[in-house]
Amino acid sequence: MMSCLEGVQYKMTIGFVDVKLAAESDNNYSIAKNLTRLGRFSKNAIDHSNPEACLSMPSIGRTTIFYLTKLMSDGLYLMMELATLAMPSSLSNLTQYHIQLDDVVKVLTIFEQHCKVVSHDELEVLTTRKRPISSD
């Protein structure tokens, strides 16, 4: 969980990280279950902490995928993939980061633009759009 700290208290949750071993990369059920869980965490963070959007990062082995969850319309929470980064396996592959630097900058820019507290006027609109999660 990633949260903003204001003084000594947590202000709001802005993201979630889920890390799995590389052995889990072939288990599609586990991957889908964890992605659904991250989506629910992000939806709850948007509903309770009132950020404009929430960042989710499932990491399986050396691959990390960045998702942004945002409340788009009445009860419609959109979870979109921003980028996929493959971490280098050794020091000799460290130059791989240079190739992926554009994706890192893109994720950071989107994070700064969207994962922030909404204004008071926007909060009133967002409050009417929020919907509870089904109990199934």
C-alpha positions as CSV (number, residue, x, y, z in Angstrom):
1,M,0.0,0.0,0.0
2,M,1.3,3.5,-0.8
3,S,-0.1,6.3,1.3
4,C,0.6,10.1,1.6
5,L,2.0,11.1,4.9
6,E,1.0,14.5,6.4
7,G,2.9,15.2,9.6
8,V,2.7,11.9,11.5
9,Q,-0.7,10.7,10.1
10,Y,-1.6,9.1,6.8
11,K,-3.6,11.4,4.6
12,M,-4.8,9.1,1.8
13,T,-4.0,5.9,0.0
14,I,-2.7,6.4,-3.6
15,G,-1.6,3.0,-4.7
16,F,-1.1,-0.7,-4.1
17,V,1.7,-3.2,-4.9
18,D,1.4,-7.0,-5.1
19,V,4.6,-9.0,-5.5
20,K,4.7,-12.7,-6.5
21,L,7.5,-15.1,-7.3
22,A,8.4,-15.9,-10.9
23,A,7.0,-19.4,-10.5
24,E,3.5,-17.8,-10.3
25,S,3.8,-16.4,-13.8
26,D,2.1,-19.5,-15.4
27,N,-0.8,-19.5,-13.0
28,N,-3.4,-17.4,-14.8
29,Y,-6.0,-17.9,-12.1
30,S,-3.8,-16.5,-9.4
31,I,-2.8,-13.5,-11.6
32,A,-6.4,-12.7,-12.4
33,K,-7.4,-13.1,-8.7
34,N,-4.6,-10.7,-7.6
35,L,-5.5,-8.2,-10.3
36,T,-9.1,-8.2,-9.3
37,R,-8.1,-7.8,-5.6
38,L,-5.9,-4.8,-6.6
39,G,-8.8,-3.3,-8.5
40,R,-11.1,-3.7,-5.5
41,F,-8.5,-2.1,-3.2
42,S,-8.1,0.8,-5.7
43,K,-11.9,1.3,-5.9
44,N,-12.1,1.4,-2.1
45,A,-9.3,3.8,-1.9
46,I,-11.0,6.1,-4.4
47,D,-14.3,5.8,-2.4
48,H,-12.8,6.5,1.1
49,S,-9.6,8.6,0.6
50,N,-11.0,10.6,-2.3
51,P,-8.0,10.7,-4.7
52,E,-8.7,11.4,-8.3
53,A,-7.2,8.0,-9.2
54,C,-5.2,5.1,-7.7
55,L,-2.1,3.3,-9.0
56,S,-1.8,-0.5,-8.8
57,M,1.4,-2.5,-9.5
58,P,1.3,-6.3,-9.7
59,S,4.8,-7.6,-9.9
60,I,5.5,-11.2,-11.0
61,G,9.1,-12.2,-11.0
62,R,11.0,-9.5,-12.8
63,T,7.9,-8.1,-14.7
64,T,6.0,-5.2,-13.2
65,I,2.8,-3.8,-14.8
66,F,1.4,-0.4,-13.9
67,Y,-2.4,0.2,-13.8
68,L,-4.4,3.3,-13.1
69,T,-7.9,3.0,-11.6
70,K,-10.2,6.0,-12.0
71,L,-13.9,6.8,-11.4
72,M,-15.0,7.8,-14.9
73,S,-18.8,8.0,-14.6
74,D,-21.7,6.9,-12.4
75,G,-20.4,3.6,-10.9
76,L,-17.9,3.1,-13.7
77,Y,-14.4,2.5,-12.4
78,L,-11.9,2.1,-15.2
79,M,-8.6,0.2,-14.6
80,M,-6.2,0.9,-17.5
81,E,-2.7,-0.5,-18.1
82,L,-0.1,2.2,-18.3
83,A,3.1,0.3,-18.9
84,T,4.9,-3.0,-18.5
85,L,8.5,-3.0,-17.2
86,A,10.9,-5.9,-17.2
87,M,13.6,-5.6,-14.6
88,P,17.1,-6.6,-15.7
89,S,18.2,-10.1,-14.6
90,S,21.9,-9.1,-14.1
91,L,24.2,-6.1,-14.0
92,S,25.2,-6.8,-17.6
93,N,21.5,-6.1,-18.6
94,L,21.3,-2.9,-16.6
95,T,21.3,-0.9,-19.8
96,Q,17.8,-2.2,-20.4
97,Y,16.5,0.6,-18.1
98,H,17.5,3.2,-20.7
99,I,15.2,1.5,-23.2
100,Q,12.3,1.6,-20.7
101,L,12.9,5.1,-19.4
102,D,10.2,6.6,-21.6
103,D,7.7,4.3,-19.9
104,V,8.9,5.2,-16.4
105,V,8.5,8.9,-17.2
106,K,5.0,8.3,-18.6
107,V,3.9,6.5,-15.5
108,L,5.4,9.2,-13.2
109,T,3.7,12.0,-15.2
110,I,0.3,10.2,-15.1
111,F,0.8,9.5,-11.4
112,E,1.5,13.2,-10.6
113,Q,-1.5,14.4,-12.7
114,H,-4.1,11.9,-11.5
115,C,-3.2,10.5,-8.1
116,K,-4.0,13.6,-6.1
117,V,-6.7,14.9,-3.8
118,V,-9.7,16.1,-5.8
119,S,-10.9,19.7,-5.3
120,H,-14.0,20.5,-3.2
121,D,-16.2,21.0,-6.4
122,E,-15.0,17.8,-8.0
123,L,-15.6,15.9,-4.7
124,E,-19.3,16.7,-4.8
125,V,-19.6,15.3,-8.3
126,L,-17.5,12.2,-7.5
127,T,-19.5,11.5,-4.3
128,T,-22.6,11.1,-6.4
129,R,-20.8,8.7,-8.9
130,K,-19.5,6.2,-6.3
131,R,-21.2,2.8,-5.9
132,P,-20.7,0.0,-3.4
133,I,-19.0,-3.2,-4.3
134,S,-21.4,-6.2,-4.7
135,S,-21.3,-8.7,-1.9
136,D,-20.6,-11.8,-4.0
